[in-house]
Amino acid sequence: AFRAPNAYELYYTPSGYLLNPNLQPETIDTYEFILERRLDEHTRFNASIYHYNITDLIDLTTDPDSELLTYHNLSQVRANGFTLEAERHWINGARLRASYSWQLAEDETGGWLDNSPRHLAKLNWSQPLFGDIWRAGLELQYVGKRRATQGNEVAGALITNLNLLGQPFGKNLDVALGIYNLFDQDYADPGGDEHLQAEIPQDGRNWRLKFDYRF
């Protein structure tokens, strides 16, 4: 597969950016083996292993001569990894889903690719409440440590989200309440070359109430 540079990468040059008209399309060769197994009527298991090579990956970096930000092509990025996933549902409508991924992604120098965690894990549980009127869900997301462009490592984090979805006023109106980062975990994402900060703090505990009405 391939991806041509978009208009933003080719032509957007605000203050502090340097235009690079010689950007080339990035290409990727992927090899993947997938195993899918239904263990019983209510349980499903998936496993996959993969390897990919990306040539001419488009990346934002600092030009060494002008010290301006510019998009350029990395020579090669390669990665090896695997994913495990299991899902189970019960007659009462409860569902449990868990997944784990490990990946080693390296840049053209053989170094750890920026903002590419080696460990990712998710756990999702959902349960009907009061018949089919409401459905509650609990989600845990773990992201392992990552390397920032400045060379430092950003610590991993385990984030918990709580969701409630229902139709208490009829089937035309969906009501959704979400509480994100339930335990107010302090965590950050790696900063890029366009940031002064090596780490970008993320939101603490926050919530969202949403109404969707269908006519």
C-alpha positions as CSV (number, residue, x, y, z in Angstrom):
1,A,0.0,0.0,0.0
2,F,1.0,3.6,-0.3
3,R,0.0,7.1,0.9
4,A,0.7,10.3,-1.1
5,P,1.6,13.4,0.9
6,N,-1.5,15.5,1.6
7,A,-2.1,19.2,0.9
8,Y,-1.3,20.1,4.5
9,E,2.1,18.3,4.4
10,L,3.0,19.7,1.0
11,Y,1.8,23.3,1.1
12,Y,1.0,24.5,4.7
13,T,3.8,26.8,5.8
14,P,2.9,28.9,8.8
15,S,5.5,30.8,10.7
16,G,8.3,28.4,11.7
17,Y,7.7,25.8,9.0
18,L,9.8,25.1,5.9
19,L,8.2,24.0,2.6
20,N,9.5,20.7,1.2
21,P,8.2,20.2,-2.4
22,N,10.2,17.0,-2.8
23,L,8.1,14.8,-0.5
24,Q,7.6,11.3,-1.8
25,P,4.7,8.9,-1.2
26,E,5.2,6.6,1.7
27,T,4.8,2.8,1.0
28,I,4.2,-0.1,3.3
29,D,4.7,-3.9,2.9
30,T,2.8,-5.9,5.5
31,Y,2.9,-9.6,6.3
32,E,0.4,-10.9,8.9
33,F,-0.7,-14.3,10.1
34,I,-4.1,-14.4,11.9
35,L,-5.7,-17.2,13.9
36,E,-9.4,-17.0,14.8
37,R,-11.0,-19.6,17.1
38,R,-14.4,-19.9,18.6
39,L,-13.9,-21.8,21.8
40,D,-17.6,-22.3,22.5
41,E,-21.0,-20.6,21.7
42,H,-20.2,-17.6,23.8
43,T,-16.4,-17.2,23.6
44,R,-14.1,-16.1,20.7
45,F,-10.3,-15.8,20.6
46,N,-8.1,-14.1,18.0
47,A,-4.3,-14.0,17.7
48,S,-2.1,-12.4,15.1
49,I,1.6,-11.8,14.4
50,Y,2.8,-9.3,11.9
51,H,5.8,-7.6,10.3
52,Y,5.8,-4.5,8.2
53,N,8.3,-2.2,6.4
54,I,7.5,1.4,5.7
55,T,9.6,3.2,3.2
56,D,9.7,7.0,2.9
57,L,7.6,7.5,6.0
58,I,6.4,11.1,6.1
59,D,7.5,12.7,9.4
60,L,7.6,16.2,10.9
61,T,11.1,17.1,12.0
62,T,13.5,20.0,12.4
63,D,15.6,21.0,9.5
64,P,19.3,21.1,10.7
65,D,20.2,24.1,8.5
66,S,17.3,26.5,9.0
67,E,16.1,25.0,12.4
68,L,12.6,25.3,11.0
69,L,10.0,22.5,11.1
70,T,9.6,20.6,7.9
71,Y,8.0,17.3,6.6
72,H,10.5,14.9,5.2
73,N,10.7,11.2,4.3
74,L,12.4,8.7,6.6
75,S,14.4,6.0,4.8
76,Q,12.7,3.1,6.5
77,V,10.6,2.1,9.5
78,R,10.1,-1.5,10.4
79,A,8.0,-3.2,13.1
80,N,7.3,-6.7,14.5
81,G,4.5,-7.5,16.9
82,F,1.6,-9.6,17.9
83,T,-1.9,-9.1,19.2
84,L,-4.1,-11.3,21.4
85,E,-7.8,-10.8,21.9
86,A,-10.6,-12.6,23.6
87,E,-14.3,-11.9,23.9
88,R,-17.1,-13.5,25.8
89,H,-20.8,-12.8,26.1
90,W,-23.5,-14.1,28.4
91,I,-27.2,-14.9,28.0
92,N,-28.1,-11.9,30.2
93,G,-26.4,-9.6,27.7
94,A,-23.2,-9.0,29.6
95,R,-20.0,-8.8,27.6
96,L,-16.3,-9.0,28.4
97,R,-13.5,-8.2,25.9
98,A,-9.8,-8.1,26.5
99,S,-6.8,-7.5,24.2
100,Y,-3.1,-7.1,24.5
101,S,-0.6,-6.0,21.9
102,W,3.2,-6.0,21.8
103,Q,5.2,-4.2,19.1
104,L,8.8,-3.3,18.5
105,A,9.0,-0.4,15.9
106,E,12.4,0.9,14.8
107,D,13.4,3.9,12.7
108,E,16.0,4.0,10.0
109,T,18.8,4.1,12.6
110,G,17.6,1.0,14.4
111,G,16.4,3.2,17.3
112,W,13.0,3.1,19.1
113,L,10.4,4.8,16.9
114,D,9.0,8.0,18.5
115,N,5.5,7.8,20.1
116,S,5.3,4.0,19.5
117,P,4.5,2.1,22.7
118,R,5.6,-1.5,23.0
119,H,2.7,-2.5,25.2
120,L,-1.0,-1.8,24.7
121,A,-3.8,-3.4,26.7
122,K,-7.6,-3.0,26.9
123,L,-10.3,-4.4,29.0
124,N,-14.0,-3.7,28.4
125,W,-17.0,-4.9,30.4
126,S,-20.6,-4.0,29.7
127,Q,-23.8,-5.0,31.5
128,P,-27.5,-4.3,30.8
129,L,-29.3,-2.4,33.6
130,F,-33.1,-2.4,34.2
131,G,-33.8,-4.7,31.3
132,D,-32.8,-3.1,28.0
133,I,-33.3,0.5,29.1
134,W,-29.7,1.1,30.2
135,R,-26.3,-0.4,29.5
136,A,-23.3,0.3,31.7
137,G,-19.7,-0.1,30.6
138,L,-16.3,-0.1,32.3
139,E,-13.2,0.4,30.2
140,L,-9.5,0.1,31.2
141,Q,-6.8,1.2,28.7
142,Y,-3.1,0.8,29.3
143,V,-0.5,2.5,27.2
144,G,3.2,1.6,27.8
145,K,6.0,4.1,28.0
146,R,6.9,5.9,24.8
147,R,9.9,7.8,23.4
148,A,9.5,11.5,22.7
149,T,11.2,13.3,19.8
150,Q,13.5,15.0,22.4
151,G,14.8,11.5,23.4
152,N,13.2,11.3,26.8
153,E,10.8,8.5,27.8
154,V,7.1,9.3,28.7
155,A,5.8,7.0,31.4
156,G,3.0,4.6,30.7
157,A,-0.5,5.1,32.1
158,L,-3.6,3.1,33.0
159,I,-6.8,5.0,32.3
160,T,-10.3,4.0,33.5
161,N,-13.5,5.2,31.7
162,L,-17.1,4.6,32.8
163,N,-20.1,4.9,30.3
164,L,-23.8,4.7,30.6
165,L,-26.0,4.5,27.5
166,G,-29.8,4.2,27.5
167,Q,-33.2,5.0,26.0
168,P,-35.2,6.0,29.1
169,F,-37.6,8.2,27.1
170,G,-38.3,5.9,24.1
171,K,-36.4,4.4,21.2
172,N,-36.0,7.7,19.4
173,L,-33.8,9.3,22.1
174,D,-30.4,8.0,23.1
175,V,-28.9,9.3,26.3
176,A,-25.2,8.8,27.0
177,L,-23.1,9.7,30.0
178,G,-19.4,9.2,30.1
179,I,-16.9,9.7,32.8
180,Y,-13.3,9.6,31.5
181,N,-10.1,9.2,33.4
182,L,-12.3,8.2,36.3
183,F,-9.5,8.1,38.9
184,D,-8.0,11.4,37.7
185,Q,-4.7,9.8,36.7
186,D,-1.8,12.2,35.8
187,Y,-0.4,11.2,32.4
188,A,1.0,12.7,29.3
189,D,1.6,12.1,25.6
190,P,5.0,12.7,23.9
191,G,5.5,16.1,22.4
192,G,6.6,16.4,18.8
193,D,9.1,18.7,17.1
194,E,6.4,21.3,16.8
195,H,6.1,21.5,20.7
196,L,8.3,23.2,23.2
197,Q,7.3,20.6,25.8
198,A,8.7,17.1,25.8
199,E,5.5,15.9,27.3
200,I,1.9,17.1,26.7
201,P,-0.3,16.7,29.8
202,Q,-3.7,15.1,29.1
203,D,-7.1,15.8,30.6
204,G,-7.8,14.8,34.2
205,R,-11.2,13.5,35.2
206,N,-13.9,14.8,32.8
207,W,-17.4,13.9,31.8
208,R,-19.7,14.2,28.9
209,L,-23.5,14.1,28.6
210,K,-24.9,13.5,25.1
211,F,-28.4,13.3,23.7
212,D,-29.2,11.9,20.2
213,Y,-32.7,12.2,18.9
214,R,-33.8,10.4,15.7
215,F,-36.7,11.8,13.7
